[in-house]
Amino acid sequence: EDKVVQSPLSLVVHEGDTVTLNCSYEVTNFRSLLWYKQEKKAPTFLFMLTSSGIEKKSGRLSSILDKKELFSILNITATQTGDSAVYLCAVEPSQGAQKLVFGQGTRLTINP
Amino acid sequence: SQTIHQWPATLVQPVGSPLSLECTVEGTSNPNLYWYRQAAGRGLQLLFYSVGIGQISSEVPQNLSASRPQDRQFILSSKKLLLSDSGFYLCAWKTGGSGANVLTFGAGSRLTVL
């Protein structure tokens, strides 16, 4: 059974701190790993990773994938209160109807 | 550009009543469509997906059903709601075919069954 596990489940830090969110997975025939940010309603797309060792970066956010060890990390530097959200990791197997398997999410709270 | 609409945004229903949540996508054709449910404080669980009109795959046995009467319309239904059906329901779409594409979500429907 395909499985995605995120850690920690919850994290509270102060504004300006750097955080690292973890995502490990077990999936048959991996195609891609995606990170989403969910503030109140719809999750919004952050990154898609398909190759090991290539960092994706967008402003203060970055992510990298390790296909040998089956995990990914999402880094946020110089955190701001607007980064407070649930961060979801999802994996797409290469077989089937391209359905994503999601982890439980990490609830990140940034205190001013 | 493509947009996804989902309604109603919130719904409070008594146990045993029927349910209908609707989702439509604009600006694309033959999308893959998905219904996910998110319990409080948890990740997303895939309920149903569809790769074409009338084609529905169910991921978990449950009290719900889905239908796709038109190419860009996806409906989640129940004949009799249970307390355990409460949750946040998200419709999503992605481009059809075998490529790796990003899943785009609607704004969600929050269902409370009393």
Interface residues (C-beta under 8 A of the other chain):
Chain A: V4 Q6 R31 S32 L34 K41 A42 P43 T44 F45 M48 T50 L88 A90 E92 A97 Q98 K99 L100 V101 F102 G103 Q104 G105 R107
Chain B: N32 Y34 Y36 G41 R42 G43 L44 Q45 L46 Y49 V51 S57 E59 L90 K94 S98 A100 N101 V102 L103 T104 F105 G106 A107 G108
